[in-house]
Amino acid sequence: MNQTANCKMVSRLLFRLLPIQVLLAAVGAVNGIVSSFFASNFVGVDAMSAVGLYSPLNMLITALSLILVGGSVILCGKYIGENDQDGVRNVFSLNLLVSALTGLVFAALFLGMGLFNLTGFLTKDEAVRPLMNRYLIGQSLGVLPLLLGNSLAAFLSLENKTRRTMIASVVYIVVNLILNYLFVELLHMEALGLALASSLGMWVFLLVQAEYYASGKSHIRFSLRHLSWHDSGEIFRIGVPGALSNVYQTVRGLLVNRMLDIFVGSVAISAFATADNLLRIFWAIPTGMLAVSRMLISVSIGEEDRQTLTDVMRVMFRRFVPLQYAISAGIILCAVPLTRIFYHDPAEPVFMMTVWGFRILPLCMPLSIICMHFTCYGQASNKQVLVHLLSLLDGVVCVAGFTALLIRSMGLNSAYVANVLNGVVTTLVIIGYAWIRKKRFPRNMEELMVIDDDFGAPEDARLDLSVRDMEGVVSIAERVQAFCLSRGLDAHRAYLAGLSMEEMAGNIIDHGFTKDKKPHSVDVRVVHKNDDIILRIKDDCVPFDPHERQMLAAGEDPAKNIGIRMVFKSARDVQYQNILGLNVLTIRI
């Protein structure tokens, strides 16, 4: 029963955070869709080829962003789980500093490539290459705000300020559309206008988010005064394996584009780019799912919370994957109408090539959710072999390999089918990895995840419970007291542990459950570790910091708030955090 209740709380949390993360992931996708629409309708197929040729370079920038964001968020999650606020601040400062330096370097690189015609390794087509040069010049202005904007969005989520990122995303989409209309249709700036519109839009996206940190209202502050570089290596160590898939995808993009150019022609690159760019709006859904899961996975590992860690994966399999299958089915059914957004003549070869992209590529999305989640979990839990293997297979080996095997017989469809086969292979590898490590076929989620035996407290040294009403509070207090006695603690400490749990859980039900009409539950964990009794109480109600209530009660009648006074007086340490919209109270007795 407790596992079901905790899984429901995790599911509610993930789906509450999901919309903003999907919208954030969609920001980059909107850039590609808008560029594709204006390129195909107002500039021409050659401009669409330039957009497609830029895709591997964009994937490289995305990989760098994933290294910094993924490594920083996972490390921050661990620090939050350990209640190390100095560590969180240091990671935040390092992330922004390194992001800014990286953005400046690549902006200069792209600008030089465009100005001095250094794009021969991307295309030899004399009609496409000048457009590619101008497109790179415009994109160079957007690299810095892209990296910084993605980082700020991740930290705003940790601070439960996702509304600001949502506003920034909507403003970006509007600005991007307006500027594309101005630069491309009215001013006829062609490829340069396409790139400038998205770059200037990214600056707006960044500034809307940055205002929150500039205002001084944020809990996480940027500071160079006490900056320590010791976490930079850990950020890259954690972030690189997960981002390697994007580095590999850069190589894959170059290889696949070259094969399509040789065996099918530049029209295939245009068709693939069109389908891929529009589908990125739908890829924002798996990406958003991963973003919310990554935050909860990292916090769970920091807390050594085995239950929540496995529940994240259960929600992924039971809710995320079926939802994505339904979305993919809808895309497949709408393949022809989606193609007509960009191309209007069914007699043109590019038309049916694009249609088949919308019919085949969506099939790989549900399987990719599994691969992405296990790669993220491997990053956070230091399972480097699994991460590197999945990154290599998913990034380049499967797609490029299957495309090379099938392209002579299937043409462009080989690249589409290769993406689906890639999802099948990576799923089988995840199962095979667990089978080898456990020396048997995985029979439950913990075995599939290959969670280390020494992770978290042993089963006999912990107690996991859930409570939904005041009757349950009294029952749980008695069970906490009995657990402490069974672990050999003296009767006085056992009584204090039960009383502390009863008081704090009761406060949540009295004050938190009544604030709205939403269903709530209190997740309770008791751990006996190093002669300490650690009580952790987690709920999804409105923010409630008992420290503030205790300080307010200091000058009141001693008879008031006596329960909170008792807890603070008897406990060795009381820590409160609001993590991803969850109240987390940790009491050591």
N, C-alpha and C positions, 0 to 999 in steps of 0.2 A: 504493500500500500504506500509506504514511504517513497519507494522508487518511482511509483506512478505519479505521486504528488510532486516530487522534485522535478521529474521529467516535464510535467505540465508547466511548472514555473519557468523552467529553462526554455520551453517552447514559446510561452507568452513573451518572455524577454527577447528572444531571438526575432520573433515576428514583429515586436514593437520597434526594434532597432532596424529591421530590414528595409523599410521604405526609404529612409534617408540614405542608407548605404547603397541601395540600388540607384537612387537618383544621383548620388555622387559618382558611381561607376558609369552612369549614363552620360555624364558631362563630356567625357572623351568620345563616347560613341556618337553623341549629337554632332560633334565637330566633324566626324567622318561622314555622317549621313548628310548634313548640310553641304559639305564640300562635294560629295558625290552628286547631290541633286543639282547644284549650281554648275558643276563641271560638265555633267552629261547633258543638261538642258540649255546652258548658255555659253559654254566654251567649246565642248566637243569631246570625242572619244580619246584623243591624244592627251587632253588634260586629265581625263579619268585614269589614264595609264600613269601619269605623273603622280597622282594621288596613291595609286597602288604601289608604285615603286618606292614611295616614301614610307610605306607601311613597315618594312623591316627596321628602318631607322627609328620610327616611332616606337617599335617594340623594344628597341635598345634603351630608349629613354624610359619607357615603362618599366623595364627591368631594373634600371638604376633607382627609380622611385620605389619599386617593390623592395629592393634591398634596404633602403633607408626606412621606409614606412614599416615594412614587415618586421625587420630586426628591432626597430625602436618600440613598436607597439607590444611585441612579445616580451621584450626586456622590461618595458614599463609595467606590463601586466604582472610580471614576476615581482617587481619592486612594490607594486600596489598590494599584491598578495602578502608580501613580507612587511607591509606598512613602512617602507623606506621612502619618504618624501624627497629627501635630498637626491637619491638615485633617480627618481622620476624627473626632477628639475634638470639634472645634469644631462640625461638622455635627450630631453626636449631641446636644450641649448645646442648640444652636439648635432642633433638632427638638422636643425635650421641652418647652422653654420656650414655643415658639409653639403647640404642641399643647395645653398646659395653658391658655393664655390663650384660645385659640379655643373650647375646651370650656366654659370658664366663661361666655363670651359667649352661646353658643347654649343652654346650660342655662338662663340667665336669660331668654332670648327665648322658649323653649318653655314655661317656667313661666308667664310673663306671658300668653302666648296662651291657655293653658288656664284660668288663674284668671279672666281678664277676658273670656272668650268671644269671642276675636278670631280665630275660625276660619271666619268666613263665606265667605272666598274658597275654602275647601276643599269645603264642602258647605252647601246650604240645607235639607237634610232635617232636620226638627225632631226626629225620632226618633234620628238618627245623631249629630247635632252634640253633645249632652251627653256621649255616649260618647267622641267624638273629643277633647273638652276634657280629660276625665279621663285618657285614654290619653296625651295630650301631657304632662300633669303628671308622670305616672310615668316617661315616657321622658326627661324633662329631667334626671333623676338619673343617667342612664347615658351621657350624651354625653361627659363628661370621661374616664371610664375607657375608653370605646370608642376615642377618639383616642389616648390614651397607651398603651393595650394593644396596638393595631395597630402603633404605632411601636416599642415594645420587642420585639415579635415579629420585626419585620424585622431589628433589630440583633442579636438573639439568633441569627438565621440566619447573619448575617455572622460571628459569633463561633463558629459551629459548635456552638451550644447549643440545637439544636432540640428536644431531649428535654424541656427545661423548658417550652417552649411547648406541646408535646403534652400534658404533665401539666396545665398550666393550662387547655387546651381541654377535656379530659375532665372536670376538676373543674367547669368552667363548665356543661357540658351537664347534669351530675348536679344541681348546685345549681338550675339553671333549671327542671328538671322538678319537683324537690321544692317549690320556691317557687310554681310555677304551681298545683300540686295544693293547696297550703296556702291561697294567696290566692284562687284562683278557685273551686275546688270546695268547700272547707271553710268559708272565710270569706265567700264570695259577694261579693268585691270587684269583680267584672266587669272592665271595661276598665282600671280603675286597677290591679287585681291583675295583669293580663296584662303591663302595662308595668313595674310595680315588680319583678316576678320577673326579667325580662331585665336591668333596670338593676342590681339588686343582684348578679346573676350576673356582670355585667361588672366590677364592683368586685373580686370574687374572682379573676377572670381576670387583672386588672391586678396585684393584690397578689402572686400566685404568681410572676409574671414579675419584678416589681420587686425581690423579695427577693434575686435573684442580683446585681443592681447595688448594692443596699444592703449586701451582704456584703463588698464590696471585692474580689471574686474576678475581676471582669470586666477584660478588656483595655481596653475602651472606657470611659472615665470621664466622668461629668457634672461640669462645672466652670464656674462663673460668673466665676472670677477672671480668666481670660485670654480671656473670650468676645469674639469678633469678629463683628460683624454683616455683614461683607463677603460671607459665603457665603449670607446669607438671600435676597438677590436671585437668586442662581444656583439655589438650591433651588426657588424659585417659578418661575423661568424654565424650568427643566427639568420641573418637576412639573405646571404648569398645563395645557400642551397635552394631556397624557395624561388628566388629570382632567376636562378640558372635556367629554369624552363623558358623564361623570356629571352635570355641570351641565346639559348639554343634555337628559339623560335626566330630570332633575327637571322641566324644562319639558315634555318629552314626556309624562311621567306625568300632569301637570296637564291637558294638552290631551286626551290619550286618555281619561282619567277623565271629563272634561267631555263628550266626544263620546258615550261609552258611557252616561252619565247621561241625555243628551238623546234619543238614538236607540234605546236598548235598555232602560235603567232601572238602578236600583241593584243589582239582582240580577246584572247583568253585571259590575259592579265586584267583587262578592263572589266570583264564579266566577273572574275573572281573577286576583284577589289570592290565591285558594286555589291555583290551578295555579302561579302565579308563586312563591309562598312555598315550596311543596314542591320545585319545580324548583331553587330556590336551593341545595339540598343537592347537586344534581348540577352546578350551575354552579360549585360549589367546585372541581371538577376542572379546568375551563379556567382558573379564577382561580389555582389552585395551579400549574398548568403555566406560566402567565405569570410568577408570582412567582419560580420557580427560574430561568427563562430570563432575567428582568430582571437578576438578580444577576450571572449569567455574561456577559450582553451588556455590562453596564457595566464589569466588570473587563476584558473583552477589548478594549473601546475604550480604556480607560486604558492597557493594555499595547500597544495598536495590533496586536493579534493577529488578523489577517485570517482565518486558518484556523479558529480556534475560533469566531469570530463567525459565519461562514457555517455551521459545523457545528451551532450551536444551531438555526438555521433549518432545516437538513436534518432534524434530529431532530424538530422540530416537525411538518414535513410527513410524514415517514415513520413516526413512532411516535405522536405526540400526536393528530393528526387522525384516523387510522384507529381508534385506541382510543376516541375520543369518538364516532365513528360507531357503534361496537358498543354503547356505553353508551346512546346515543340510541335505537337500535333496541329495546333492552330496555325502556326507559321507555314507548315507544309500545305495545309488546305488553302492558304492565301498566296501561294507561290506566284501565280500569274498576276494578280492585282498588285503585289509588291513590286514585281518587275516593271509593271507599267508606270510606276512612279518615275523611273529613270529612262526607260526605252519604250517607244510607242509602236514600233513596226515589228510584228512577229516574224517578218521575212528576213530580218537582219540576223546573222549568226549570233551576235551578242545577246539577242533576246532570249533564245532557248538555253543558251549557256548559263545565263543568269537564273532562269527558272529552275534549272536542275540544281543550282547552288542552294536555292531556298527549299528544294525538296529533300536534299540529302544532308547538308550540313547540320540542320537542327537536331538530327539523330544523335550527334556526338555530345550534345550539351548535358543531358542527365548523367552520363558516365563521367564527364569532366568534373562534375560536382564532387564525386567520390574521390577522384584523383587529387583535386585541389585541397580537400579537407585532410586527406592523409598526408599530403606533402606538408601542409601547415602544422599538423600534429607532430610530424617527424622533426620539423624545425625546432619546435618548442621543447620536445622531449629528447633532443640530441640523438635521434636515430638517423645518423648521417648517411648510412648505406642506403636506406630506403629512399631518402630524399634525393640523393644524387641519381639513383637508378630511375626513379619516376621522372625526375627533371630531364634526364637524357633521353628516355624513351618518349615522353610526352612532347618534349621540345623539338627534337629533330629526327631521331632514328626512325620512329614508326611512320610519321607523315611523309618525310622525304623518301624513306625506303619503299613504302607501299606505292607512292606516286611513281617512282622510278620503275617499279615492277609492272605497273598497270598502264602507264601513259601511252604506250604504243597501241594498245588495244582499246582503251577507253577515252583517250584524249583528256580534256579538262575534267571530266567526271572522275578520273583517277585521283585527282587532288581532293575532291569532295569525299569520295569513298575512303581514302586514306585517313582522313580525320576521324571517321566513325570506327574504323579498325583500330586506330590508336586508342580510343576509349576502351574497347574490349580488351586489348593487350594490357593496359595499365591496371584495369580492375583485376584481371587474373594475376598480375604480378603482386598486387596487395595481398590477395588471398594466399598466393604461394609463399610470400615472405613470412606471413604468420604461420603457415604450415611448417616451414623449415625451422623457424625459431622455436615453436612450441612442440615440434616433432609429432604433430597430429593436426588433422583438419580443424580449423577454429570452430568451436561450438557456441561461443557467446561473444559479446562485444569486447570484453576485456582481452580475450584471446586473439581476436582479430586485430586489436590495437597493439598487442604485445606489450601491455603495461607491465613494467618491472614489478617483481614481487615486493620489493622494499619501498615502493612508492606509497606515500601516505602512511597512516597508522595501520597496524595489523587489524584484522577484523575483530579480534577479541579485545582490542584496546580502543575501540571507538563505538559510538552509538549514534545512529542517524535516525531522526524522527521528523514528523511534520505535524503541525497543529493548525486547526481552522476555527476553533471556538474556545470559550473559556473553560468548558468542561475538559477539553483536551489539554489545556494548560496545567491543570491540577494533576492529571494523570501523568503527563510528561515529567513534571517536577518530581513525582514519586519514582519514576523510572530512572531519572538522572541520579537521584540519591541512592537507589539500589545499585546502579552501575558503579558508582564511586565506591560503595562498600564492597562490592564484589572484586574490585581492583586492589583492595587492601588499604584504602584510605581510612583515616580516623573518622569517627561519627560526626565530629564538629565540621570538618571540611566538606563531608558529604552533604550535611544539612545545608551549609552555606551555598553549595553548588546548586542544589535543588531549589532553594529559595531565590537565588539570583535568577535562575532560569524562569521560575514562575513569575517573578516581578517584571522582568524585561519582556517576556513573551506576552504577558497580560497587558502591559502598556501598549504594545503594538496592536493587539486586537481591540483594545478600548479606543485608541486614538487614531490608528492607521486604517483599520478595516472600515471605519464609519465615515471616512472622508469622501468616498465615492461609492458607486454602486457596482464596481468591478469585483470579480472574484479574487480573493487573496489567500495566501497560505504562508505560514512561517516555517522555514526550513531550519532545523536544529541539528547541530552536530556537537558531540562531546568526545573529547580525545584525552586519553591519559598518556602523557609523554614527559619523560625526564622528571618524574614526580610532580608534574604540574597537571592540573585539570584545566583544559582549555575548552571554554564554551563559545561556540560560534553560532550566532543567530542571524539569519538572512531572511529578508522579506522584500516584497515588491510594492510596498505602500509609499505614501508621500515621504520625502526626506525627513528624518527625525534623528537629531543628534542628542543623545542623553547627556553629553558633556554640557551643552548649553542649558538643558533643563536643570542639571545639577547646580550650575553656577547661579541660575535664576533663583533656585530654591535656597541658596546659602543665606540670604537675608530674611527669609520668611519664617513663619511659625514653625518651630521644630517638628510639629506633628504633621506638617504637610510634606508630601513627596518623600515620606520616610523610606519607602522602598528603594528609590534611586540613591538616597543618601547611604543606605545600608550596603548596597552593591559596591559603590565607590569606596566605602570605608573598609570593607572586608576583602575586596579583590586586590591582587598584587598589581594588576595592570588592566585597564579598560581602554580599548581602541575602537573608534568608529570611522567608517569610510562609506561613501556613497559611490559604488562602482557600477557604471553602466546603468544607472537608475535603480540599483538595488541597495538597500540599507544593509550594511554588514557590520555587526557588533561582535567584537572578540573580547572575552573576559578570561583572565588567567587567575586561578585561585590556588 
